[in-house]
């Protein structure tokens, strides 16, 4: 990272005052011409109930993702029951604020009701029956928001850490081509929407190799895939900037757009680098050391980490088309409960008082000159 950026970070970390939020520039402006900058939203935000966070969202971001309201269990809880009430409000919030709207997600092994994979007797469906349910779901959901949702995470987290396909019910019942089918159904429902494969830990070489091979196979079959989502639930020391740089370059080499889709930085003692939502680690006071606030030294480490990340992303302007934080403030980040419930974490750019942190200033300072 440039020495001048390091100097700015150290200075800002030392002199930051929380009441300076009103004078802060906007992330979306700092990276204009390089990539979109966004956040994942919860209902309190896109319905306007949390006014302070709504103000942050409108001021800082030009793209949004939904945390949960477009996942299968939320929008399609029963076989003949689609519930679009919150999803409609999410999409309308994005439209009113002229934001690029993301749909997350269509096919995932988690947060999908059991009935999706079973017949009326509780037995596994046939391949044909599950494909019909997948087609029906994607057609109704994507079709409803045709022309309004610009990009979809079509398939989410289909790979194991070694790069092989996860043994999900989708794979077991349909077979290897379930991913191809999902993309084709989504494209059929909205031919103009961008379609993504989204996963975590793709900076790890074995998993990345599996994802690269998956993309090659999809492209060879003429599947309409637009890009790759790197979740980037990272820690202070993993992955390295070189790992991220290599990952972006290799997917770009296949003609893929690359998006950072679920960014946050875990500052607490490491338990795992995996973002597998099934993990649940027992609580331990040693794993929750900052309940009364983040020490100044760790605050500086977080600022430097974010500067390094955005310097790396900014080195791929045009290839990286979007960077989305998974949440808006530390208060409502999922990292407070994953993989250990009830911790006090500090993974985002805005604190629990809705004020920008030194990491925010570091991200602004790291913006490429040509994007300012």
Buried (B, 14 or more C-beta within 10 A) or exposed (E): BEEEBBEBBBEBBEEBEEEBBEEBBBBBBBBBEBBBBBBBBBBEBBBEEBEBBBEBBBBBBBBBBBBBBBBBEBBBEEEEEBEBEBBBBBBBBBEEBEBBBBBBBBBBBBEBEEBBBBEEEEEEBEBEBBBEBBBBBBBBBBEBBEEBBBBBBBBBBBBBBEBEBBEBBBBEBBEEBBBBBBBBBBBBBBEEBBBBBBBBBBBBEBBBBBBBEBBEBBBEEEBBBBBBBBBBBBBBEEBEBEBBBBBBEBBBEBEBBBBBBBBBBBBBBEBBBBBBBEEEEEEEEEBBBBEEEBEEEBBBBBBBBBBBBBBBBBBBBEBBBBBBBBBBBBBBBBBBEBBBEEBBBBBBBBBEEBBBBBBBBBBBBBBBEEBE
